Amino acid sequence: MHENHETMVMRAGYGKFTGFIFGLLGLIIMIYALPNLGWGIRFGTLFYSINLGLLVGILSVDIKHPVFPFEFKWWLMGPMMGAWFNFTLMLFIGDAYEKILSQSETFLSSFSSPLWMIMDGAIAGMIVSIIVHRMVKD
């Protein structure tokens, strides 16, 4: 009953903190680059980044896959999970995302394709995975 889950809690904490930093950075960029965007989307991005950091932090561990005969390392699982979560997000909001960024008059209009968001998820997943792996050391 009293199992020790200290490493899992640490992974979740560092992942959430890293996701919060990414979300805060995104919130600040959206305030200046997309000034007429609503606060709901801005805070939604912040909260989504926190959840992305949490899930990638927990799931980016070395696991032996039950079907494939090799082990998935943390440096592979982090980008895969980040890209997968952003891919599923883009399935739901891809059209609105493209519309918002294509109407922007800043540098963000160059990144209006939803495919850039999937790449962003892979990069964020890799960074979260690196930070969690370095801090937890398991």
C-alpha positions in Angstrom: 0.0 0.0 0.0 2.9 2.4 0.8 4.8 2.1 -2.5 7.5 4.6 -3.3 6.6 6.6 -6.5 9.0 9.4 -5.9 10.6 9.3 -9.4 7.2 9.3 -11.1 6.1 12.4 -9.0 9.5 14.1 -9.8 9.0 13.3 -13.5 5.5 14.8 -13.4 6.7 17.9 -11.5 9.6 18.7 -13.8 7.4 18.0 -16.9 4.7 20.3 -15.7 7.2 23.0 -14.8 8.9 22.8 -18.2 5.4 22.8 -19.9 4.5 25.9 -17.9 7.6 27.7 -19.1 6.7 26.8 -22.7 3.1 27.9 -22.2 4.2 31.1 -20.6 6.5 31.8 -23.5 3.7 31.1 -26.0 1.3 33.3 -24.0 3.8 36.2 -24.1 4.4 35.7 -27.9 0.7 35.6 -28.6 0.1 38.8 -26.6 2.5 40.7 -28.8 2.2 38.9 -32.1 -1.6 38.3 -32.1 -3.0 41.2 -30.1 -6.6 40.7 -31.1 -6.7 37.1 -30.1 -9.0 36.2 -27.2 -7.8 35.3 -23.7 -9.5 32.0 -23.9 -7.1 30.8 -26.6 -4.1 32.3 -24.8 -4.9 30.6 -21.5 -5.9 27.4 -23.3 -2.4 27.3 -24.9 -0.9 27.8 -21.4 -2.9 24.9 -19.9 -2.3 22.7 -22.9 1.4 23.2 -22.6 1.3 22.2 -18.9 -0.6 19.0 -19.7 1.8 18.3 -22.6 4.8 18.6 -20.3 3.1 16.4 -17.7 2.3 13.6 -20.1 5.6 13.7 -22.0 7.5 13.9 -18.6 5.7 10.8 -17.4 5.8 8.8 -20.6 9.3 9.5 -21.8 10.9 6.6 -20.1 12.9 3.6 -21.4 10.3 0.9 -22.1 10.5 -2.5 -23.8 7.6 -2.7 -26.3 5.5 -5.9 -26.0 5.2 -6.3 -29.8 8.4 -4.9 -31.2 11.7 -6.6 -30.3 13.5 -3.4 -29.2 13.5 -0.9 -26.4 12.1 2.6 -26.9 14.5 5.0 -25.3 13.6 8.3 -23.6 15.0 10.3 -26.5 12.7 8.6 -28.9 9.6 8.5 -26.7 9.7 12.3 -25.8 9.4 13.6 -29.4 7.0 10.8 -30.4 4.6 11.7 -27.6 4.9 15.4 -28.1 4.2 15.1 -31.9 1.4 12.6 -31.2 -0.4 14.9 -28.7 -0.1 17.9 -31.0 -1.2 15.8 -34.0 -4.4 14.9 -32.1 -4.9 18.6 -31.2 -4.5 19.6 -34.8 -7.2 17.1 -35.8 -9.7 19.1 -33.8 -8.4 22.7 -34.2 -6.3 22.6 -37.4 -8.6 24.8 -39.5 -9.0 27.5 -36.8 -5.3 27.4 -36.1 -4.5 27.9 -39.8 -7.0 30.7 -40.1 -5.7 32.6 -37.0 -2.1 32.5 -38.1 -2.6 33.2 -41.7 -4.4 36.5 -40.8 -1.4 37.5 -38.6 0.8 40.4 -39.9 3.8 39.1 -38.0 6.3 36.3 -38.5 3.7 33.8 -37.4 1.9 33.9 -40.8 4.9 31.9 -42.1 4.0 29.0 -39.7 0.2 28.8 -40.5 0.3 25.2 -41.6 -0.8 22.7 -38.9 2.2 20.6 -39.7 4.4 23.1 -38.0 2.5 22.6 -34.8 3.2 18.8 -35.0 6.9 19.7 -35.4 6.6 22.1 -32.5 5.2 19.2 -30.4 8.1 17.0 -31.3 10.7 19.6 -30.4 8.9 20.5 -27.1 8.6 16.8 -26.3 12.4 16.4 -26.9 13.2 19.4 -24.7 10.8 18.2 -21.9 12.3 14.7 -22.2 15.9 16.0 -21.9 15.1 18.1 -18.9 13.2 15.4 -17.1 15.8 12.8 -17.8 18.7 15.0 -16.6 16.9 16.1 -13.5 15.4 12.8 -12.3 18.4 10.6 -13.4 16.6 7.3 -13.6 
